[in-house]
Amino acid sequence: MSRRRPAHSILLAIVVVLRLRRRTEARSRLDEKFTVIIVLALGVLIAPTPVGQGILDFLPW
């Protein structure tokens, strides 16, 4: 299953970019909530990867 994570992450990243390109006025509240859920899922998928660890190391917490 861990071998498929990068593919899922890339697909979700593409979906997020396409959804965020839409104009804000054209989005409903349900559409915005769905986008938030997708972004959270993307975060969960990339968190244990080296890219996710690099982002965590980069943030000034």
C-alpha positions in Angstrom: 0.0 0.0 0.0 2.8 2.4 0.7 4.0 2.1 -2.9 0.7 3.6 -4.1 0.8 6.6 -1.8 2.8 8.8 -4.2 0.3 8.1 -6.9 -2.6 9.0 -4.7 -0.8 12.1 -3.4 -0.1 13.3 -6.9 -3.7 12.7 -8.0 -5.1 14.5 -5.0 -2.7 17.4 -5.5 -3.9 17.8 -9.1 -7.5 17.7 -7.9 -6.8 20.4 -5.3 -5.1 22.7 -7.8 -8.0 22.3 -10.3 -10.6 23.0 -7.6 -8.7 26.0 -6.2 -8.4 27.6 -9.7 -12.1 28.2 -9.8 -13.3 31.6 -8.9 -14.3 32.1 -5.3 -17.8 33.4 -6.2 -18.5 30.2 -8.2 -18.0 27.9 -5.1 -20.8 26.8 -2.8 -20.2 26.2 0.9 -20.4 22.4 0.3 -17.8 22.8 -2.5 -15.5 24.6 -0.1 -16.0 22.0 2.6 -15.2 19.2 0.1 -12.0 21.0 -0.9 -11.0 21.2 2.7 -11.6 17.4 3.2 -9.5 16.7 0.1 -6.6 18.9 1.3 -6.7 17.2 4.7 -6.5 13.8 3.0 -3.6 15.0 0.9 -1.8 16.1 4.1 -2.3 12.7 5.7 -0.9 11.0 2.6 2.2 13.1 2.3 3.0 13.5 6.0 5.0 10.2 6.4 6.9 10.7 3.2 10.3 12.4 2.9 8.5 15.4 1.2 6.2 15.7 4.2 9.1 15.5 6.6 10.9 18.2 4.6 7.9 20.5 4.9 7.7 19.8 8.6 11.4 20.6 9.0 11.0 23.8 7.0 8.2 25.2 9.1 9.4 27.4 12.0 7.5 25.8 14.8 
